[in-house]
Amino acid sequence: MIHKYKLNGYNICLDVHSGAVHVIDDIAYDILDFCDENMPECPPDAVMSALSGKYGADEVAETYAALYELYREGQLFSPDDYEKFADLMTNAPIKSMCINISHDCNLRCEYCFAAKGDFGHGRCLMSAETAKKAIDFIIKNSGTRHNLEVDFFGGEPLMNFDVVKQTVEYARSIEKQYNKNFRFTITTNGLLLDSENTEYINREMSNVVLSLDGRKEVNDRLRVTPNGKGCFDVIVPKYQELVSKRSADKDYYIRGTFTKYNLDFTEDVLKINELGFDQISIEPVVSDPKLDYSVKYEDLPRVFEEYDRLANTIIDVRKKGRGFNFFHFMIDLDQGPCAVKRLRGCGCGNEYVAVTPQGDIYPCHQFVGNEEYKMGNLNDGSFNTDMKRMFAKNNVYTKENCKNCWAKFYCSGGCSANNLQYEGSVAKPHKISCELEKKRLECAIMIKAALADSEYDSACGRGDSAVNMC
């Protein structure tokens, strides 16, 4: 299986199962219309006949031979060798956990999937006792895995920061005993950041996610306090201080949401970068299409246009020696995730679970409140291993719409929670999310091609922009 497309002056061909990416010329692009997984060594008469009016016979034969060499080397129409791994890791240990340390929030963001902080079940905070039980649970269920990840989430985690600190202290006190190493992350809206908790976060949290939607007018339209006031002016200086004091070995990123109100979200990415941040994610809102701010299917052409604009902007600034990372355009074409991870993605319900303040266990934080998908409870020791096994078997080969999709090894079937909420099944990918993901992948691959092409031009003194890997 291949996927070929034209973008920003590049003809790009992705060989799906090998992961090879080829930037090709027009004649190779046209020849591939007549090729499949049964490529003969010599160009078929149909190829020669169809292209004879456009290209010379020798040119067609020479280009076909180059394509056939890629085919012979397993870089074009390569066989699918991944399905045999689909049943591996169905008994995988749990390696990561989201601790919903707070089901309360000091913002009332309109698009919040967590019902503006309380997940629809009333505002409350997790006790230290429950948080420690969560640490015990992941240690017990992590098998021989050494590195474990815990994300403090909400609501707003800083509303229960004393328990965050007690949880970290407890985990650190026993990790060596059980041969574990904890990596902590916290997600915050920034309102309660101060010098003390900023210092703590920069010391103890391997990653911190800072919520900001971009321009002041965009951010303050939907990210508001209970009295309706925006938060931009309060949180930006706090974020700037935190990031300025964060050591190079610790990660962070600014995480925003774009809605129908700001389909020109490149401007928000640029604003965030202008504020001094270079690790940026602006995610599309996933919500009921009946809501005014929802990104709807008919909005996709405009969104695609904006992703193209953002991709070209990133290329321009990087060629000038500057730049920033945009989360959805970060792609590793050299190696990337292992085969097993490519089949299942985030590990929701299998390698990853979420815990509520009441000790209830769910497949992930976006399932919280859906009683049908409650997996157990820390207090009574229950845990539904049958449900864990169901999620483990939920992969790109069991999803009818995924197994023949060119993007399957990059999106891994999409978000199970979104699939369930908007398509009615964890095994049925959310259509809008699929289209967005495929567009982002095309842009990400094109950026790699453009930057590689630029480096080649610089090294060789070449003036044109075509790269022919054939």
N, C-alpha and C positions, 0 to 999 in steps of 0.2 A: 504494500500500500504506500502510495506517495500522496503528498499534498503540494500542489504548486500554485503560486499566485504572483501577481505583479504589485509592487508597492514602492513608491518613491524612486522610480526609475530602475528598480532591481527586479530581475526575474529569479524567484526563489523556489527551490524544490526541497521539501523535507521528506526524507525516507523514514516513514513512521517507525518501523520496527528496529532499525539499526540506530536511529537518531541522527544519521548523517544529514547535513545541510549543504546544499549546493547552490551557488549563485551562478546562473547560466546565461548564455546569450539567447537571442530570439530563435535561432534555428533549433537549438537543443530544446527549448521550451515547446516549440511546435511539434518536434518529433515525438516528444513524450505523450502527446495526445493519442498516438497510435501504439503505445507500448503498455505492457502489463507484466505480471509476474512470470510469464512464459516467453521472455525475450529470446528470439533466435539470434545466432551469432551475426548473421548478415541482415541488412535492412530488408524487410518484406517489400514486395512489389507495391503494396498499398501505400507505404511511406513514400517511396520514390515517385509514385504517380501523383499523390496528393500534393506533394511539395515541389514538384518539378517546375511549376510556373513561378515559384517564388524564390527558389534557391537552385544553384547549380548541382548537378548530380554528384560530382566529386565532393562538394561541400557537405551534402547530405550524408554521403557514405562515410566521410571522415568523422563527422560529428556523431553519427550513429555508433561508430566503432568506439569512440570515447565513452559514450553512454553505456555501451555493452561492457566495457572494461569495469566501470563502476558497478554494474549489475553482477559481473563475475566475482568482484571483490566483496560482494554482500553489502554494498552501499546504495543500492537502488533496487526497489521491489524486493527487499530482503524478506525472508520468511518470518512469520510470527512465532517466536520461540518463547513467548512470555506466558501463554495460557497454562503451561505445565506448572507454573509457580503459583497459580491461583489458590490452591488449597494449602500452601505453606503459611505458617504463622497464624493458623486459625486457633491455636492455643497460646498465642503470644502473651507474655506478661504485660502488665500495665506499666507504662513508663512515664506517663504524664497525667497531671490532674489540674483541673481548674477549681480552686476553692472560692466559692461565692461568699466571701468574708462579710459582705454587707448586702442585704436586700433593702437598701435605702439609698437615696441619692439626693444631693443638694442642687441638682439640675432637673429640668423637666423637658428633655429633648423630645420634640414632636415625633421623630422617627424611631425612637428607642424600641428595640425588639423586646426589651425587658419590662414593658408596661411602665416606662418612666421610672424604673428603679426597683419596684417591688415584685416583679415577675407575676403580678396579678394575684398575689397571695398575702398581701399585707407587709408593712415595713418592719424589718427586724434586723438584728445583727447576730453574727455567729459568735458563740461562746468560745473561750480558749479551750475548754474541754473537748468540744466537738472538733475544733481545728486540729488538736493533737490526735484525735481519733482518725482524722483524715490522713495525717502523716503515717500513723501506724498502718492504716489500710494500704497505702501505696507501697510501703516497705514490704508488707506481708505478701502482696500480690505482684511484686515486681520480679520474682524469681531471682535469677543470678545477674540481672541487669544492674550495672554499677551506677550509671548516670540517670538521675531522675529529674523531671521538670515539674515545677509547681507554679501556677499563675494565680496571683491574688486578684480577684475580679469582683464586680458588683453589678448593679448599684455603683457606689463610690467607695472603694476600699479604704481611703484615708479617713472615712467616718468611723472606722473600727481599727485604727492603726495600732493601738496597743496590743490587740490580739494578733495582728500581723507580726509584730515584733516577737511576741511570745511564741508564735508558731515557728518562726525562723530559728529562734533560740533552741526550741525543743528539737527541731530536726537536726540542727548542727550538733546537739549534745549526744545524739544516738547514731548519726550516720556512719561513723567509723566502726561502731560496734557491729553494724549490719553490712559493712563494706559497701556503703552507698555514698554518692556525691550529689547533693541537691543543687539545682540551678533554679533560682527564683526570678520571677517576673511580676511586675505590677502594672495594672492599667488604671490611669487616673484622669479625671477631668480637670485637675490642677487647682481648683478653687482653694483647697486646704493646704497646698504646699507652703512650707515655710523653711527657714534655714535649717531647723533641726531634722525634719523628716526628709528634706532634700539630701542632707548629708548622709542619712541612714540609707536612703534608696540608692544613692551613688556608691555606697560601700557594699551593700548586701544584695542588690538586685542585678542580676546579669543582664537583664533587659528591662526597659521601662517604655510603656506605650502611653503617649501623651495625646489626648483628644483635642483636635482643632480642625475646623472645616475650611480654613483658608482666610479669605478677605473678611474684614470686620463685618461688613453688611451681610455676607453670606453666613458666617458663623452665628451672628447674633439674631438671625431670623428664626432659627429653629433650636439653637442650643441656649436655652434661657433658664433663669432661676425660677423658683415658684412664684415670684412676684412679677414675672414677665420680662426681667431685665437681661440683656446680653452679658456674656462673660469674657469677651475678647480682651478688653483692656486690663482685666484682672489677671488672666492666666498667662498671657504672652510673656510678660516680664519674668514670671515665675519659671516658665519653661526655659527661657533664655539663660537664667541663672543656673538651673539644673544642668542643662547641656554644657554650658561653659565650664562647669566644675566636674564633668564626668570624664573619667579616665578613658584612654584609647582602647583598653581591653574590655570595656563594657558597651553594650549595645543600647540603642534607643531608636524609636521612630515616632514621627508625628503621624497620627492616624485620623483622617477626616472622612467625611461622607459627602458625596455629591448627589443632588436630587434634581428634579426637573427644573428647579429654580436656578440652578447654576450649571447648565450643560456646557458652559465655557470654562470648565474646571481647570484647564491649563493655567488660567489666571490665578486660581487658588494655589496650585502647585508652585507657581512662580512667586506668589506672595509669601508662602511659607519659607521658600528658599531665601527670599529677600530678608526675612526676619532672622536669618542665621542658622537655619536648619537644613541639613543635607540628606537626611534619611526620612523619606516621605511616602505615605500611602494615602491615596484618596480613593475610597471604595464606593461603588454604586449602591444607592439605597436599595434594599430588598424589602418590599412592602406590598400591601394590598393595592392592586392597580386602580381601585376606585378613589384612592386618596389623591389630593391635588398635587402633592409633591412627588408622587411615584414616577419612576422611570418606566415608561410603557414600551411595548413592542414597537409601536410606531415612532418612538424616539430614537431607536437604534441607529438609523443612518446619521443623525446629528451627533450621537455619542461616538460613532466610529470616526467621523470627521474630526472630532476633538482628540481622540486617541492618536490619529495621524499627526495632528498639529503638535501634540505633546511629544511624540516620538521625534519629530523633526527638530523641535526645540532642544531636546536632550542632546541630539547629535551636534547641533550648532554650538551649544555651550561646552561640550566635551572637546570639540575640536579646538576650542579656544583655551583649553587647559583648565577649565573649571568644571562645574557640573554637580550633580546630586544623584542619589539613587532613588528611583521610583519603584516601589515594591512590586507592582504587577509587571514591570518590564525587566525584572531581575531574573535571568535565566542562565543556567549552566549548560552549554552545549558540549562541553568536553567530557563531563561525567554525570553530574546531577544525582538525584536520589537513586537508591538501589531498586532493582526490579520489583521486589515485593512491595516496597512503599509506593511505587508508581501505580500499582493496581488498586490501592485503597486510600491513598491520600493521607488525611490527617489522623486516621486511626480511631475516629469517633466510635465510642461504644466497645472498642476492642483493646487498643493500647492506651486510650485516653478516656477519662471520665470526668464528670463534674460533681461537686458536692455542695448542697445547700446549707443554710444555717441550721436547719432541722436535722441535718445528717442524711438527707435523702441523696441517693446516687442516681445520676442520669448519664446518658451517653455523651453529652456535652452541654455547655452552658446554654445553648439555644434550645435544648429540649426541656429545660427546667420548667416545671409547671404542667407538663403533659403527662398525666398520671399513667397513661397507657405505656409510656416508655420509662417509667421509674424502674431502676434496676435493683434497688435494695436500699438498706439504711444502715448507717454506721452503728446505731445504738442497739439494734437487735441482731446485728451480724449477718443480715441477709444479703445475698447477691445473686442475681439471676444469670447464671453462666450460660443458659440457653440463649438468652438475649445477646449476651456477649458473642456467642458463636454465630448468631445470625448476622451481627454487624461484621464479624470477621469474614464471613462468606459473601458479604456485599461488596463486589469488586467490579471492575470494568467489563468482565466477561459474563457476569450475571445480570448486567444492566443492558437490556435489549438495545437501547439507543446509544450505548457507548462502545460496544465491542467493535463496531465498524467505523468509528469516528477517528479522524486523523489526530485529534487532540487528546486522545484518551490517556496517554502516558504523562501528560502535563497537568490536566485538571483532575484526573483520577475519579471521574464520575461526579464531581461537584460536591456541594455541601449537603449532607444528608438531611439536616434540619430544614433547609430551604426546599429541598426536594419534597419532603413530607408535607410541609405547610402549603406549598403552592402547586404541587402536582399530585399530592395524595399518596405518595409512596417514597420511601427512602431509596428505592431502586429505579425511580423515574426522574431523570435530571430536569432541573428547572430550566425551561426553554430560554428565558432571557439571559440567565447566568451563563448558559452554554455559549450563546452567541457573543456575549461580552468577553468571555474567556478566550474564545478562538480569535477574536480581533486583537486582544492584548498580546496573544502569542505571536500572531503575525507581525505586530509592531516590534515586539521584543527581538525576534529573529532578524528582522530588517535592520534594527539598530546595530546588532552584532555585525551584520554584513557591511553596513555603511562605515562603521568605525574600523573594521579590518581593512576595508578598501582604502580608507584614508591613510592608514599606517603603511599600506603597500605603496600608495602613491608617493608618500613622503620618502620612503626608502629607495624607490626606483626612479623618482623624478618624473613619474608618468602623469599626464595631464587628464586623460579621460577617466570615467567613473565606472567602467564595466569590468567585472571580474568574471572570468570564464573558468570554472573549476573543471571543465571537461577538457 
